[in-house]
Amino acid sequence: TRMSGAPDDRNTISFYAEGGLNYKGLIPGRDQDILGIGAAYSEVGSAIQDLQRDANQLGINGGPVPSSETVLEVTY
């Protein structure tokens, strides 16, 4: 696991957390196989959100206002 936080008025990512697990030998007779599951979550800082809102109002680089992102990963 890993987690971090930073002031959201001056950082691109204000909060980040991730974690995962590995399991070895899931299938009988395949003792070296590894199943992995991981997840990550990040929150975008308010300065970046405000910048995108301003750009949208001015008609420059219009797009959605970013807020967060979540990733789920499964490996075998």
N, C-alpha and C positions, 0 to 999 in steps of 0.2 A: 504494500500500500504506500501511497504518497499523497500528501496534501499540502497546499500552499495558499496563502492569502496575501493581498497587497491592496493599498489604498485605491479605490476604484475611480477616483477623480484624476488620476495621472498614469494609470497602467492599462495596457490593452486587455489583459486578463486579470480580473480582480480576485477570482477564486478558482482553484483547480483541485480535483481529487481523482485518484485512480486506484484501482486494486485488481487483484486477480489471483487465481488459484490454478495449480497444475495437479493432475492426478496421473500417476504412472501405473501401468498394468491394468487398464480397464477391462480388456478382453482376456479371458483365460488363454494361456499359451503365447501371449504377446506381451511379455513382461516389460519390454523396453519401450512400448508405445506410450505416448503422453497426450492426455486431453487437457487443453488449457482454456480457461474462461477468464476474460478480463473486461473491465468497464472503466470509462473515464468520463468526467463531467467538467465543463469549464463555463464560467460566467464572464461575459464581456463587461469591461469597465464602463462607467457612466460617461466618461469623456468621449469614448468611441461612439457610444449610442447618440450622444448629443451632436457629434460631428456629422453622423449620417442623417439625423433629423434636419440639421441645417442645410446639408447638401440637397436633400429632398425638397426643402422649401425653395431653394434657389434654382432648382431644376438641373443641378449638376450631379452626375453620377447617381441618379435615382435608384433606389433599391430598398429592400427591407432593412429595418433597423435590427442589427444583431443583438441578441440577448444572451443566448447560451448554446452550448453544443454538447451532445451526449454520444458516446461511441460504445458499442458492444462488440467484442471480438471473441470468436470461438475458433480454436485451432486443434488439429489432431495430427 
